[in-house]
Amino acid sequence: MPQMNRDQRNAAWQAANQWRARAAQTQPTGLAGSLKLLFTWLAFGALMIVGVVLGLFSY
């Protein structure tokens, strides 16, 4: 694995910090944000279940 030089490490560090700052700004606020987060996780779970069932029965 090639060694990264100092500029590449610094750029990666800055990108990670920017990503972390954006993630902190998009935290759900209030009841509406919490409901949106809940429904997002429920939809994700439902899609995972459908994918597992399709994977098990498609051969």
C-alpha positions in Angstrom: 0.0 0.0 0.0 1.6 3.3 -1.0 2.3 5.9 1.7 0.2 9.0 1.5 2.1 12.3 1.6 1.3 15.0 4.1 -1.0 16.9 1.7 -3.1 13.9 0.9 -3.5 13.1 4.6 -4.4 16.7 5.3 -7.0 16.7 2.5 -8.6 13.5 3.8 -8.7 15.0 7.3 -10.3 18.2 6.1 -12.9 16.2 4.1 -13.7 14.0 7.2 -14.1 17.1 9.3 -16.4 18.7 6.8 -18.5 15.5 6.6 -18.7 15.4 10.4 -19.9 19.1 10.5 -22.6 18.5 7.9 -23.8 15.4 9.7 -24.0 17.3 13.0 -26.1 20.0 11.3 -28.6 17.6 9.9 -29.6 16.0 13.2 -33.4 15.6 13.4 -35.0 18.4 15.5 -38.3 18.1 17.2 -41.2 15.7 16.7 -41.2 16.0 12.9 -37.6 15.1 12.6 -38.0 12.2 14.9 -41.0 10.9 13.0 -39.1 11.2 9.7 -36.2 9.3 11.2 -38.5 6.6 12.5 -40.3 6.1 9.2 -37.0 6.1 7.3 -35.7 3.2 9.6 -39.1 1.4 9.2 -38.9 1.6 5.4 -35.3 0.5 5.5 -36.2 -2.5 7.6 -39.1 -3.4 5.4 -36.9 -3.3 2.3 -34.3 -5.5 4.1 -37.0 -8.1 5.0 -38.4 -8.1 1.4 -34.8 -8.5 0.1 -34.1 -11.4 2.4 -37.4 -13.1 1.5 -36.8 -12.7 -2.2 -33.2 -13.9 -1.8 -34.4 -17.0 0.1 -37.1 -18.0 -2.4 -35.5 -17.1 -5.7 -33.4 -20.0 -7.0 
